[in-house]
Amino acid sequence: MQCVILAGGKGTRLRPLTENTPKPLIEVGGKTLLDHIVSSLPSAVDKLIIVTGYLGDQIKDYCGEEFHGRKVAYVDQDEQKGTAHALWLCKERLMGHGRFLFMFADDLHGADDIARATSFSRSMLTLTTDTPEKFGIVVRHPDGTLAEMIEKPKHPPSNLASTGVMVLDDNIFKFDPYAKETKGEYYLTDVIAEYAKEYPIAVVEQNLWIPIGYPEDIEKAEKILSSKIGSAVG
């Protein structure tokens, strides 16, 4: 199984830490975000596709051709045109291989949660939030599959946030990633909405999600991780 990791963002909210270092290589508890993320992946994942952009050569030098026992391929996103654009750059590498894991090189997730997500044909990890207006918000059908996904809604219909980890398959490439543009970018959220109508996506609530957005989040993350020593986290 392949895992697509979007690692091309500039990490502007994390400045000054990201002025000379790409966000995926920022350290939390003595390990880079990429080390935490990749070491949390289930053994079924045997290949990584890392989408690079800002300071991407540093990521390539750090991860090399094999990282945590998994082969690595790199895809360059030279222009920041959004998450759908980034995934479609990987299309040739994913077509014909069925399911794949999709995630961002930003946040930390529990290994058990990721493993549970991969037990479904298609799925997305979610967590209840007190600030739903800041996230992509998920509404479920009665059977627990995705009904609707709204990016940073002014009037949130639920408080269940998508945390960015999804199990998809190559059927997603049947849909137009460029049907809707938002400030020059094309978001995967819009494609997922259409994809889920034909290919149900299980909404899986997770136990651990540590978003890393601002410098102060690093200290918070280190406290959480230190309290969970011995559990399966990165």
N, C-alpha and C positions, 0 to 999 in steps of 0.2 A: 504494500500500500504506500502511495506517495503522500507527502505532506507539503502543501504550499504555505510558505511563511512570507508574509509581506513585511519587508524590512527596509523600505526605501524612503520613509518619511524623514523630514528634517528635524523633528523633535523640538520644535520652536518653544513649546511650553516648558521644556526641561532645560532651557538655557539658564546659566552659562555652561552647564555640563556638556551640552551637545555642540558647542562652538567648534571643537576640533575632534570630537568623537561621535560616531553615529549612535543613535539611541540604543540599538540592539546590543551594543558593546558596553553600555553603562553598567557598572557593577552594583549588585545588591547582595549584601552579605558575603562579599568576596568572590562572587561569581557573576559573570555577565548575564544579562537578560536572556541571550541566546542559549547560554549553557543551562540555565534554569529550564527554559522552554523545551529544548530538545531532549534533555534528560528525563522530562516528564512524559514523553511520548510512549505509547504502547509498543511492544516488540513487533507488532504487525507492520509498523512503519519502517520500511527499509531504505527509503530514498527521500531526500529533501530537495525541494525546489525553492530556492531563496530568491525573492524578487528584491533587487538592490536598486539604490538610487543615490541619495545623499551620502557622500563619503563611502561609496560601495566597495572601493578597493580595500579598505580596512577590513570589511566584513569577509571579503574573499580571502584575504591573507590570513585572517584569524581562523576561519572554518576549513579552508583548504578543500581538497577533493573528497575527504571523508571526515565526518564530524560526529563524535559519540557513536562510532561504529556504523554510521549510515552514509551512503554515497550522497554527494551534493552536486546539484546542477544549479547554475545561476542564470537568472533572466534580468536584464537591465530595463528599468523603467526610467528612461531619460527625462521624460516630462511627467510632472505630478498631475495625472489626469483621472485620479480616483481609483477606488478599489475594483470596480468592474473592469476598467482598462487594464489594471495590473494582472487580474486573473486571466483575462483573454490573451495576454502576452504569453501565458503558459499553455495555451490551448493545444499546440502541437505535441507537447510532452505528456499531456493528460488524456488525449483522445485515444479510445480503444483500451483504456486500462480500468474502466469502471469507476469504483468509488475512490475518493481521496479526501484527506483531511485538509482543512483550510483554517489558517489562524494568522494572528498578527504578532510581530516581534516586540510587542509593547507591554503586555500584561502577563501575570503569572497565574497558572491554573493548577488545581490538584490533579495528580496523575490518575487517581481513581476516577475523577470526573471525566477526563478525556477518554479513558478506557471505556467507561459506560456509554459515552457518545458513539464510539465506534462499534458498539454492539447493535446499533440500529442501521437499517439500510441507508437512511438519511436522517440527520439530526442537527440540532443547534443547542449549545449550552446557554443557559439563562440564569439570572439571579435577581431576586427581589431587591429593589432600590428605593431609597427615600427621596431621590431626586430624579424621577423618570424623565423630566424635561431635558436632561443632559445626555440621554442615551437613545439608542434605537430600541423602541418599545415593542413588545410582542403580545399579540392577542391569540388565544388558542381556540381551536374548535373543541366541541365537547369530547372528542376522542383523543385530545391531547396533542394534535398536530397543529402546525402553524396555520392561522387564519389570516393574520395581517401583521405587517411589520412597518412601523412608522419611525422615521428618523427625527429625534429631538422634537417631539410634538409639544405645541403650546398648551394643549389640553389633553394630557395623556389618558388613553382609554384603559390602561392598566399600569402596574408598577413592576412589571416583569421585563428586565432589560436583557437584550442579547449581549453576550460577553465576547463575541467575535470568533468563537470556535465552532466550526460547522463540519459535518460530514456530508459531502455532496457527491454527485457522480457526473460523468461526462455528458449526460443529457442536458445539463445546464447550458451547454454551448449551442443548443437549438434556439436559444432566445437572443434577442437583440440587446447587446449591452449598451448601445448608444441611442436608445429610444428616448431617453430623458437626460438632459444636461442640467447640472446645477453649478453655476459659477465656474464653468469650464471643466467640471469634473463629472465622471459617470460612476454612480455608486452601485455597489453590488446589492444593496437593499432593494432597489427598484427591480432588478432582475429576479431576485429571490421571490418577490411577490408573485411574479408570473410563473416561475418554475414550480412553486409550491402548489399551484392550482392543479397541475398534472402529476406532480411527483411529491406526495405527502412528506413533510418534514416533521419528525418527532421533536417536540419541545422538551428538553431535558433540564431539570433544575439541578444546579451544581452546588457543592458545599463550600468551595474555596475559589475566590476570584480576587486577585490583588492588582488593580489598575495602577500603572505607573505613568502619571501625566505631568506632575510637577516635582521639583527637587525635594519638597517636603514629603512626598509620597515614598521616597526611598527609605527614610528612617521608619516610617509606618510599616512598610513592607518587611524590613529587617526584624522589627518587633514581632510581627505576625509569624514570620518564618522561624524565629528562635523559639516561639511558643509551641511550634509544631514539629520540633526536632523528633525524628523517628517516624513521622508520617510521610506519606509519599508526595513530596512537593519538590520538584526540580532538583 
